[in-house]
Amino acid sequence: MTHFIDILKKRRSIYDLNDQLPITKVEVEDLVKQAVRFSPSAFNSQSTRAVFLWNDDKDRFWKYTEELLQPLTPEEVFPSTQEKLAKFKRAALVILFFEDQDIVNSLQEHFPLYADNFPAWSEQASGIATVNTWVALSELGMGCNLQHYNPVVNKKVATAWNISASWKLRGQLVVGGVESPAGEKDFVTNEKRFKSFGGDV
Ligand SMILES: Cc1cc2nc3c(=O)[nH]c(=O)nc-3n(C[C@H](O)[C@H](O)[C@H](O)COP(=O)(O)O)c2cc1C
């Protein structure tokens, strides 16, 4: 097993988080900036954007999410939704990942042959940047989980943090210290997932 695979294995969805991080806020932000910077994107378009919400801003994000979800959630389910959101709020940070649609639109205009592909490629770039961030933070012992309260929270986020209209929210990475680790995980067999052709080399 290579060191890289060991690091990949360390990345799990951790839901029981606290606000104690092993490195400073500046170091976390620097690490995330590098993880995003060194992630690939179609035509090197670098369409991924990220916003860090700490402390009161993080708490506000979860309060807004709860307020927006309440009218959309069946009454009997809402207490468990509240519990889940309270857990996210106990973490140190939430990183909002966006994709800049101005870049996607401009690529579609300039390269009409690939116009249909650019939205999907932007989604892929977002996924790559998000998971690279997740892996980088996990390597240093932090716990993360990935949430998707978009599009419910989109308008509120845009007004509360003055986010450009072209930035489309794609995911929220919750980051904290690990209170309790992830459980066992099932894996599909390699036989189901892979095929290999061409004989020996
Ligand atoms: C594209 C994508 C979307 C996901 N969305 C959510 C989500 O909205 N909420 C959540 O709790 N986990 C979400 N997850 C986490 C997966 O449920 C999790 O990665 C999967 O169950 C495997 O567990 P692991 O992360 O511990 O390896 C998402 C993961 C991916 C890759």
PDBQT file of the ligand as one rigid body, heavy atoms in Angstrom, charges set to zero:
ROOT
HETATM    1  C1  LIG A 301     -20.928  13.748  -4.529  1.00  0.00    +0.000 C 
HETATM    2  C2  LIG A 301     -21.154  13.393  -3.079  1.00  0.00    +0.000 A 
HETATM    3  C3  LIG A 301     -22.255  13.912  -2.414  1.00  0.00    +0.000 A 
HETATM    4  C4  LIG A 301     -22.453  13.651  -1.060  1.00  0.00    +0.000 A 
HETATM    5  N1  LIG A 301     -23.484  14.268  -0.386  1.00  0.00    +0.000 NA
HETATM    6  C5  LIG A 301     -23.610  14.072   0.933  1.00  0.00    +0.000 A 
HETATM    7  C6  LIG A 301     -24.599  14.775   1.665  1.00  0.00    +0.000 A 
HETATM    8  O1  LIG A 301     -25.328  15.611   1.122  1.00  0.00    +0.000 OA
HETATM    9  N2  LIG A 301     -24.715  14.534   2.991  1.00  0.00    +0.000 N 
HETATM   10  C7  LIG A 301     -23.890  13.640   3.633  1.00  0.00    +0.000 A 
HETATM   11  O2  LIG A 301     -24.034  13.459   4.852  1.00  0.00    +0.000 OA
HETATM   12  N3  LIG A 301     -22.913  12.972   2.966  1.00  0.00    +0.000 NA
HETATM   13  C8  LIG A 301     -22.765  13.171   1.647  1.00  0.00    +0.000 A 
HETATM   14  N4  LIG A 301     -21.764  12.533   0.962  1.00  0.00    +0.000 N 
HETATM   15  C9  LIG A 301     -20.881  11.584   1.690  1.00  0.00    +0.000 C 
HETATM   16  C10 LIG A 301     -21.153  10.136   1.313  1.00  0.00    +0.000 C 
HETATM   17  O3  LIG A 301     -22.367   9.708   1.862  1.00  0.00    +0.000 OA
HETATM   18  C11 LIG A 301     -19.970   9.318   1.821  1.00  0.00    +0.000 C 
HETATM   19  O4  LIG A 301     -18.798   9.797   1.204  1.00  0.00    +0.000 OA
HETATM   20  C12 LIG A 301     -20.135   7.830   1.514  1.00  0.00    +0.000 C 
HETATM   21  O5  LIG A 301     -21.193   7.288   2.254  1.00  0.00    +0.000 OA
HETATM   22  C13 LIG A 301     -18.874   7.045   1.828  1.00  0.00    +0.000 C 
HETATM   23  O6  LIG A 301     -18.463   7.231   3.166  1.00  0.00    +0.000 OA
HETATM   24  P1  LIG A 301     -17.048   7.860   3.530  1.00  0.00    +0.000 P 
HETATM   25  O7  LIG A 301     -17.076   9.316   3.132  1.00  0.00    +0.000 OA
HETATM   26  O8  LIG A 301     -16.913   7.682   5.021  1.00  0.00    +0.000 OA
HETATM   27  O9  LIG A 301     -15.991   7.128   2.770  1.00  0.00    +0.000 OA
HETATM   28  C14 LIG A 301     -21.553  12.792  -0.376  1.00  0.00    +0.000 A 
HETATM   29  C15 LIG A 301     -20.443  12.267  -1.057  1.00  0.00    +0.000 A 
HETATM   30  C16 LIG A 301     -20.237  12.578  -2.383  1.00  0.00    +0.000 A 
HETATM   31  C17 LIG A 301     -19.011  12.039  -3.083  1.00  0.00    +0.000 C 
ENDROOT
TORSDOF 0
